[in-house]
Amino acid sequence: MKQIASFTIDHMKLLRGVYVSRKDTVGAETLTTFDIRMTRPNFEPVMNTAEIHAIEHIAATYLRNHPDYGNKIIYFGPMGCRTGFYLILAGDYEGEAIIPLLTTMFEFIRDYEGEVPGATAENCGNYLDINLNMAKFLSDKFLKEVLYVIDESNLIYPN
């Protein structure tokens, strides 16, 4: 079988950041998939499912309600390796273009108070596996160490 594109990225060189993973054409629409890498693969501990789950619920709610991007959100969800998330947007984008969106999203998560959206038995298949405090901590860390100081090394996949 042909190796998929995401497995061709050298994960030993990959830093935390925001990368354009792929662009696909569906009908007349371009879909851009972003690789939001919150932990450095194979160098840092991966995120636990409880904080990933909290980030997913809050971020998806934030994104789908966003006044400018809400109708362009196709998908937001975790990577199986637990080092980050995928965001798929309708449209042809580069990584730098969505840094303001991701910054406000992670600030929203960092500052979030109250019940996590959709974290009930009626709304979620694993509602007890949520860690809001750790989601807030990781969001703040990603903001300070990556998004607020982002440069080319965090936007372009390594060779």
HELIX and SHEET records of a PDB file:
HELIX    1   1 ALA A    5  THR A    8  5                                   4    
HELIX    2   2 THR A   49  ARG A   64  1                                  16    
HELIX    3   3 GLY A   70  LYS A   72  5                                   3    
HELIX    4   4 GLY A   95  ILE A   98  5                                   4    
HELIX    5   5 ILE A   99  ARG A  110  1                                  12    
HELIX    6   6 LEU A  132  GLU A  145  1                                  14    
HELIX    7   7 LEU A  147  VAL A  149  5                                   3    
HELIX    8   8 GLU A  152  ASN A  154  5                                   3    
SHEET    1   A 4 GLY A  17  VAL A  26  0                                        
SHEET    2   A 4 GLU A  29  ARG A  37 -1                                        
SHEET    3   A 4 GLY A  84  ALA A  90 -1                                        
SHEET    4   A 4 ILE A  73  PRO A  78 -1                                        
END                                                                             
